[in-house]
């Protein structure tokens, strides 16, 4: 059994984040404001996630605190991690057992964003996007044993899905990293 959660969530803070990103209000929200909203949204979901995990249900999330570290580009990843760990009111105690960082080169990323046919939010603009990609590369370089980086530049969706599900099954069966 498994359940899927997403970030931003469909809760009060998650919906506020979606409004800010969609409306372009991000110009008046500081990076710190966005950072705290994402942490608050994650905190709001924590009880549900823990309940599911304690019941033996696998939780699949499209994001984790690693995303917050990568997207909040006003700090370096090291500063964000230190800040994250020092804010007890926002401290999130659910750490993934396994996380995949799906990467691709900048040219491919821009092509994929354009093909969606949607307006770009502040994090998808070229300068911010470059910083986000660099932050994900920094996170990948931390060599956390539960973080697996998959380069998707030359891969189809089916190939990436097969790689992720095969690796997930291997890890769940105790295969280790």
N, C-alpha and C positions, 0 to 999 in steps of 0.2 A: 504494500500500500504506500502511496505517496500523495502529497499535496504540493501545489505550486503557489508560491507567493511572488509578488513583484514589487519593485521599487521604481518610482514612488508608489505607495500603496493606494488603496481605495478609501483609506481612513481620512479623517479630517485634515491632518497635516499633509498627507500625500496628495490630497486633492488641491490643497493650497499650492503645493510645489508645482503641480501640473498647470494650475492657473497662471502662476508667475512665469513659467517657461513658455506657455502658449501665448500670453498677452504681451510678452516683451518687457514686462515689469522688472526683469532682471537688471535693467539699467539702474534702478533705484535700490535694488537689494545688493548688499555687499557680498563678497565671497564668504565672509564669516557668517552672514545671515543665512545664506543658502546651505552652508556647511551645517549649521545648527538645526535648520529645518530638516535636512536629510537625516541627521542623527536622531532627532525627535521622532520622525516618521518610523525609523528603524526600531526605536524604543517602544513605540506604540504596538508594533507587530510582535515584539519579543515574547510576550506571554502566550500568544497563540502558537508561535513556533515551538517554544519549550513544551507546551502541552502536547503538541503533535509528536515531538521527539520522545517525550516520556511515555507515550502510548505505543512506541515502536514504529511510528509512521515516519517515512523518509520525507524530508522537506527539500524541495527544489526551489531555489530563488534565482531570479535573473541578475541579482546584484548582491553585494555584501559590503562590509565596511571598506573593503579594498577599492570599490568603486568610488566611495566618498573620498578616499585618499587620492585617487587618480584625478577625479574631476574638480576638486577644489584647488585650483592651480595658483592661488595667491601665496601658498606656502610651498616649501619643498616637501616631499613625502616624509622625510625624517621629522620636520617640524609638525606636520599634520598628525603623524603617529604619536608624537610626544603630547600634543594638544589633546588628541582623542583619548589617550590613556589617562590624562590628568583631569578630565571633566567627569567627575563621578555622576553628576546628574544626567549625563548623556551616555554614560558607560554602557556598552552593549556587551553582554556576556556570552552571546551565541556566536561562536567562531565556526566557520564551515569545516567539515571533515575533509572536504575536497573542493577546490575551486579551479575553474578553468578560465584562463585569460586568452580570449580569441583575438589574435592580432592579424593585421595585414599591412602592406606598405601604404604610404600616404596617398599615392596615386589611386590605388584600388579603393581605399576608404572614401576618398572624394567621389569616385564614380558610384559607389554603392549609396552614399548619401543622396546624390543627385537623382539616382534611379527611383528613390522613394517618392519623389514628386511632392514632398512636403516642405514647408518653410523650415529653415534651420533655426534651432534655438541657439542661445549664446555659447553653449559648449561645442556646437558643431561648426562654428565659424573657424576659418583656417588657422588663425593665431592661437586660439584657445585649443583647438583640436590638436595642434602640434604639441602643446604643453601636456594635454591629457595623454597622448601617445607616449611622450617621454616619461611621464609619471608611471604609466603601466609598465614601461620597460624597466624603470627603476624598481618597481615592486617585483617584477619577474626576476630581477637580479638579486633579490634578497635571499633567494634559495630557501624559501619556506617549503617544507616537505609536502605540504598539502596543496600547493599552488602549481598547476601544470599549464604551461604556455603552449598554445597551438597556433602556428602560423597558417592562416586561412587564405593567404593571397592567391594561391594557384588552385585552391580546392573548391569543389562544389559543396553545396549545403549537405548533400547526402554523404559525401566523404567525411566532412567535419562531424556530422551527427554520428556516423559509424565510429569514428575515432574516439569521440567523447563517451559514447555509451559503452564501447568496448573497454575503455580505460576505467570508467566508473564501475562496471561490473567486476573487473579485475581487482580494483581497490576494495569493493564491498565484500569480495570473497577472501580478503586477507592477503592479497598479492603484494601489497607494499609498493613503495615508489622505487 
